[in-house]
């Protein structure tokens, strides 16, 4: 059996006293993990590196290979795509992917919420792991080769085609990947934003190549230079301009950035959803950023950075009362000031 068969498989996805007592741990975590991630229990950006992990990271040449391989496969889909965006590398997505690779989880996925980027978008994922040293080009090919089991607009088995459909999901524009050697096992992680596989039977719309983006077509791919409409905004592929969700005071600017200072959740957020829905549905954190603790820490108006009040729940998912939030903010600011003073 050759290395391509032995290697893996790949996996795809899409209280006062206790709060105060654990403040020091949260403060230390804040130095390496931005506050917008800390409010999501067990977010992959906050995971500890496994003691098994070594020889980790993705070199620049491999980043180029990863992006070019994806774009080659995306441009060559059969049937051709009316709209297929050109992919670009994203360092924030890559940071989360690398953190997850370093955690040595193998083929076990984190949840969609645990790899999401609050204030930006949901994130999809392809995994691979095995004992052989395989190039990134062959890893991407491994995922793409599931095309043999895929039928456009058919009734597909997600477990057999999900890697392929994420590779060619039309609206996934950004990619970032991580690698770690965990003992003798090589872990490969690629994350995609916005997440694909919303309809894995139709990852793109079939038709004349680039006919959906006549103003931005380049080599059968719609090229908006890596621009993404954030927080559920909608891209006009011919002009590469964004239409943002309402209210206009919350989703602002050319890319629909999140402005928390003026935001109040729609009443429907509390009548139709609970915090548990933030983990289950990708649209809920975008539509209800206060309910889901996306605000205030992920807003562009967060001027205190990692000393941001950590929403209404701590990292364990427990609700914090306002006075607890204030105590934590004060202690976090003092801690960061102290650390900064000691490092001078």
C-alpha positions as CSV (number, residue, x, y, z in Angstrom):
1,X,0.0,0.0,0.0
2,X,1.5,3.3,-1.0
3,X,2.0,6.4,1.1
4,X,-1.1,8.0,-0.2
5,X,-3.2,5.2,1.2
6,X,-1.3,4.7,4.5
7,X,-1.5,8.4,5.3
8,X,-4.7,9.3,7.0
9,X,-7.5,10.2,6.6
10,X,-8.7,13.7,6.2
11,X,-11.5,15.3,8.1
12,X,-13.6,18.3,7.2
13,X,-16.0,20.9,8.9
14,X,-17.7,22.9,8.1
15,X,-19.9,33.4,40.0
16,X,-18.1,36.3,41.8
17,X,-15.5,34.4,43.8
18,X,-14.8,31.9,41.2
19,X,-14.5,34.5,38.5
20,X,-12.2,36.7,40.5
21,X,-10.1,33.7,41.6
22,X,-9.5,32.7,38.0
23,X,-8.8,36.3,36.9
24,X,-5.0,35.7,36.9
25,X,-5.3,32.8,34.5
26,X,-7.4,34.9,32.2
27,X,-5.0,37.8,32.4
28,X,-2.1,35.5,31.4
29,X,-4.1,34.1,28.6
30,X,-4.8,37.6,27.4
31,X,-1.2,38.1,26.6
32,X,-1.2,35.4,24.0
33,X,-4.9,35.2,23.1
34,X,-7.0,38.2,22.1
35,X,-10.0,38.9,24.3
36,X,-12.4,38.4,21.4
37,X,-11.4,34.8,21.4
38,X,-11.4,34.3,25.2
39,X,-15.1,34.9,25.5
40,X,-15.7,31.7,23.4
41,X,-15.1,28.6,25.6
42,X,-12.1,26.6,24.4
43,X,-11.5,28.7,21.3
44,X,-8.7,27.2,19.2
45,X,-6.8,30.5,19.3
46,X,-6.4,30.0,23.0
47,X,-5.3,26.4,23.1
48,X,-2.1,25.4,24.7
49,X,0.6,23.9,22.5
50,X,0.9,20.1,23.1
51,X,4.1,18.8,24.6
52,X,4.2,16.4,21.7
53,X,4.3,19.1,19.1
54,X,7.5,19.9,17.3
55,X,8.7,21.1,13.9
56,X,5.6,23.2,13.5
57,X,4.7,26.0,11.1
58,X,4.2,26.6,7.4
59,X,7.0,28.2,5.4
60,X,6.4,30.9,2.8
61,X,7.0,28.5,-0.1
62,X,4.4,26.1,1.2
63,X,1.9,29.0,1.7
64,X,2.3,29.8,-2.0
65,X,1.8,26.1,-2.9
66,X,-1.3,25.9,-0.8
67,X,-2.9,29.0,-2.3
68,X,-1.9,28.2,-5.9
69,X,-3.1,24.6,-5.6
70,X,-6.5,25.7,-4.4
71,X,-6.8,28.3,-7.1
72,X,-5.8,25.9,-9.8
73,X,-8.4,23.4,-8.7
74,X,-11.0,26.1,-8.3
75,X,-10.4,27.5,-11.8
76,X,-10.6,24.1,-13.4
77,X,-13.9,22.8,-11.9
78,X,-16.1,20.7,-14.1
79,X,-18.7,21.9,-14.8
80,X,-17.3,25.5,-14.9
81,X,-18.4,28.0,-12.3
82,X,-20.5,31.1,-12.9
83,X,-18.8,32.6,-9.8
84,X,-15.7,31.2,-8.1
85,X,-13.6,33.6,-6.0
86,X,-9.8,33.6,-6.2
87,X,-8.3,32.6,-2.8
88,X,-5.7,34.5,-0.8
89,X,-3.7,33.7,2.4
90,X,-4.9,35.2,5.6
91,X,-2.6,35.4,8.7
92,X,-5.4,35.5,11.3
93,X,-7.0,32.3,9.9
94,X,-3.5,30.7,9.7
95,X,-2.8,31.6,13.3
96,X,-5.9,29.7,14.5
97,X,-5.1,26.8,12.2
98,X,-1.5,26.6,13.5
99,X,-2.7,26.7,17.1
100,X,-5.0,23.8,16.4
101,X,-2.3,21.8,14.6
102,X,0.0,22.5,17.6
103,X,-2.7,21.1,20.0
104,X,-2.1,17.7,18.3
105,X,-5.8,16.8,18.0
106,X,-5.2,14.6,14.9
107,X,-8.4,14.2,12.9
108,X,-10.7,15.5,15.6
109,X,-12.3,18.8,14.5
110,X,-12.8,21.8,16.7
111,X,-16.3,23.2,16.5
112,X,-17.3,25.9,14.0
113,X,-17.6,28.4,16.8
114,X,-14.2,27.4,18.3
115,X,-12.4,28.4,15.1
116,X,-14.6,31.3,14.0
117,X,-13.2,34.8,13.9
118,X,-15.6,37.1,15.9
119,X,-16.3,40.3,14.1
120,X,-15.3,38.8,10.7
121,X,-16.8,35.4,9.7
122,X,-17.4,31.7,10.2
123,X,-14.5,29.4,9.3
124,X,-14.5,26.0,7.6
125,X,-11.8,23.4,8.0
126,X,-10.0,20.5,6.2
127,X,-7.8,18.1,8.2
128,X,-5.2,15.5,7.3
129,X,-2.9,13.4,9.4
130,X,-0.5,10.5,9.0
131,X,3.0,9.1,9.5
132,X,4.4,10.0,6.1
133,X,6.1,13.2,5.1
134,X,3.7,14.5,2.4
135,X,4.0,17.8,0.5
136,X,1.3,20.4,0.9
137,X,0.6,20.1,-2.8
138,X,-0.3,16.4,-2.3
139,X,-2.3,17.2,0.8
140,X,-4.5,19.6,-1.2
141,X,-4.7,17.0,-4.0
142,X,-5.9,14.4,-1.4
143,X,-8.8,16.6,-0.5
144,X,-9.6,17.6,-4.1
145,X,-9.5,14.0,-5.3
146,X,-12.8,13.3,-3.6
147,X,-14.3,14.9,-6.7
148,X,-14.5,11.3,-8.0
149,X,-17.4,10.7,-5.6
150,X,-19.1,14.0,-6.2
151,X,-22.1,14.7,-8.4
152,X,-23.1,18.4,-8.9
153,X,-26.6,19.0,-7.6
154,X,-26.8,15.4,-6.6
155,X,-27.4,13.6,-3.3
156,X,-23.8,13.3,-2.1
157,X,-22.4,11.7,1.0
158,X,-20.7,14.5,2.9
159,X,-18.2,12.2,4.5
160,X,-16.9,11.2,1.1
161,X,-16.9,14.6,-0.6
162,X,-16.7,17.3,2.1
163,X,-13.0,18.0,1.6
164,X,-13.5,18.5,-2.1
165,X,-16.5,20.7,-1.7
166,X,-14.7,23.0,0.8
167,X,-11.8,23.3,-1.6
168,X,-14.2,24.5,-4.3
169,X,-16.7,26.4,-2.2
170,X,-17.3,29.5,-4.3
171,X,-17.5,32.0,-1.5
172,X,-14.5,30.9,0.6
173,X,-12.0,33.6,-0.3
174,X,-9.4,33.4,2.4
175,X,-7.3,30.4,3.6
176,X,-4.7,29.8,6.4
177,X,-3.1,26.6,7.3
178,X,-1.0,25.0,10.0
179,X,1.3,22.0,10.4
180,X,2.8,20.2,13.4
181,X,4.7,17.0,14.0
182,X,3.0,15.4,16.9
183,X,5.2,12.5,18.0
184,X,5.5,10.5,14.7
185,X,2.2,11.9,13.3
186,X,2.1,14.8,10.9
187,X,-1.0,17.1,11.4
188,X,-2.1,19.3,8.6
189,X,-4.9,21.9,9.2
190,X,-6.4,24.3,6.7
191,X,-9.1,26.8,7.7
192,X,-11.2,28.7,5.3
193,X,-13.1,32.0,5.6
194,X,-15.9,32.5,5.1
195,X,-16.8,28.9,5.7
196,X,-17.8,26.7,2.8
197,X,-20.0,23.7,2.6
198,X,-23.2,25.5,3.3
199,X,-24.7,23.4,0.5
200,X,-22.2,20.7,-0.2
201,X,-24.3,19.3,-3.1
202,X,-23.9,22.7,-4.8
203,X,-20.6,24.3,-3.7
204,X,-20.8,26.7,-6.6
205,X,-23.2,27.6,-9.4
206,X,-22.5,25.8,-12.6
207,X,-22.5,27.8,-15.9
208,X,-20.3,29.9,-18.1
209,X,-17.0,30.6,-16.3
210,X,-16.8,34.0,-14.7
211,X,-20.2,35.1,-16.1
212,X,-21.2,36.2,-12.7
213,X,-18.2,38.6,-12.2
214,X,-17.5,40.2,-15.6
215,X,-15.8,43.1,-14.0
216,X,-13.3,41.1,-11.9
217,X,-12.6,37.9,-13.8
218,X,-9.0,36.6,-13.9
219,X,-8.2,33.2,-15.3
220,X,-11.8,31.8,-14.7
221,X,-11.7,33.1,-11.1
222,X,-13.5,36.2,-9.7
223,X,-10.6,38.2,-8.2
224,X,-11.5,40.8,-5.6
225,X,-7.9,40.8,-4.2
226,X,-8.9,38.9,-1.1
227,X,-11.6,41.4,-0.1
228,X,-14.3,39.8,2.1
229,X,-17.6,41.3,3.2
230,X,-17.6,40.7,7.0
231,X,-20.4,39.9,9.4
232,X,-22.7,38.4,6.8
233,X,-22.3,41.2,4.3
234,X,-22.9,40.4,0.6
235,X,-20.4,40.9,-2.2
236,X,-21.2,42.3,-5.6
237,X,-18.6,40.2,-7.5
238,X,-18.5,42.5,-10.5
239,X,-17.6,45.6,-8.5
240,X,-16.1,43.9,-5.4
241,X,-18.3,46.1,-3.2
242,X,-20.2,45.1,-0.1
243,X,-23.8,45.4,0.9
244,X,-23.9,45.3,4.7
245,X,-26.6,44.0,7.0
246,X,-28.7,46.4,9.0
247,X,-28.5,48.5,11.1
248,X,-26.1,50.6,9.2
249,X,-24.7,52.0,12.4
250,X,-23.5,48.5,13.5
251,X,-22.1,47.2,10.2
252,X,-19.9,49.9,8.8
253,X,-17.3,50.8,6.2
254,X,-16.4,49.2,2.9
255,X,-16.2,45.7,4.4
256,X,-19.1,45.8,7.0
257,X,-16.9,46.0,10.1
258,X,-18.6,45.6,13.4
259,X,-19.2,48.7,15.5
260,X,-20.3,47.6,19.0
261,X,-20.5,51.1,20.5
262,X,-23.8,51.8,18.8
263,X,-25.2,48.3,18.7
264,X,-28.2,46.8,20.5
265,X,-29.4,43.4,19.5
266,X,-32.7,43.1,17.7
267,X,-35.4,42.0,20.2
268,X,-35.7,38.8,18.2
269,X,-32.3,37.7,19.3
270,X,-33.6,37.0,22.8
271,X,-37.1,35.9,21.8
272,X,-35.9,33.4,19.2
273,X,-32.5,32.4,20.3
274,X,-30.5,31.5,23.4
275,X,-26.7,31.6,23.9
276,X,-26.6,27.9,22.9
277,X,-27.7,28.9,19.4
278,X,-24.5,30.9,19.0
279,X,-22.6,27.6,18.8
280,X,-25.2,25.9,16.5
281,X,-25.9,28.4,13.7
282,X,-23.3,30.5,11.9
283,X,-25.6,33.4,11.3
284,X,-26.5,33.9,15.0
285,X,-23.2,35.5,16.1
286,X,-23.4,37.8,13.1
287,X,-27.0,38.8,13.7
288,X,-26.9,38.9,17.5
289,X,-23.4,39.9,18.5
290,X,-24.3,41.0,22.0
291,X,-26.1,37.7,22.8
292,X,-23.1,35.8,21.5
293,X,-20.5,37.9,23.3
294,X,-19.1,39.0,20.0
295,X,-19.6,42.6,21.3
296,X,-17.8,44.4,22.8
297,X,-14.5,42.7,22.4
298,X,-14.6,42.0,18.6
299,X,-15.8,45.5,17.6
300,X,-13.6,48.0,15.8
301,X,-14.4,50.4,18.6
302,X,-12.7,48.2,21.2
303,X,-10.0,50.7,22.2
304,X,-8.8,48.8,25.2
305,X,-7.7,45.7,23.3
306,X,-7.1,42.6,25.3
307,X,-8.2,44.3,28.6
308,X,-11.7,44.5,27.1
309,X,-14.6,43.4,29.4
310,X,-15.1,39.8,28.5
311,X,-18.8,40.0,27.6
312,X,-21.4,38.5,29.8
313,X,-19.7,35.1,30.3
314,X,-16.3,34.0,31.4
315,X,-14.2,31.5,29.4
316,X,-16.0,28.6,31.0
317,X,-19.3,29.9,29.7
318,X,-20.6,31.2,33.1
319,X,-22.5,34.4,33.2
320,X,-20.8,37.4,34.9
321,X,-22.7,40.1,36.7
322,X,-21.8,43.7,35.7
323,X,-19.7,44.3,38.9
324,X,-17.7,41.1,38.1
325,X,-17.1,42.4,34.6
326,X,-15.9,45.7,36.1
327,X,-13.6,44.0,38.6
328,X,-12.1,41.9,35.8
329,X,-11.5,44.9,33.6
330,X,-9.7,46.7,36.4
331,X,-7.6,43.7,37.3
332,X,-6.8,43.0,33.7
333,X,-5.7,46.6,33.1
334,X,-3.5,46.6,36.2
335,X,-2.0,43.3,35.2
336,X,-1.2,44.4,31.7
337,X,0.3,47.7,32.9
338,X,2.4,45.8,35.4
339,X,3.7,43.4,32.8
340,X,4.5,46.3,30.5
341,X,6.4,48.1,33.2
342,X,8.4,45.0,34.1
343,X,9.4,44.5,30.4
344,X,10.6,48.1,30.0
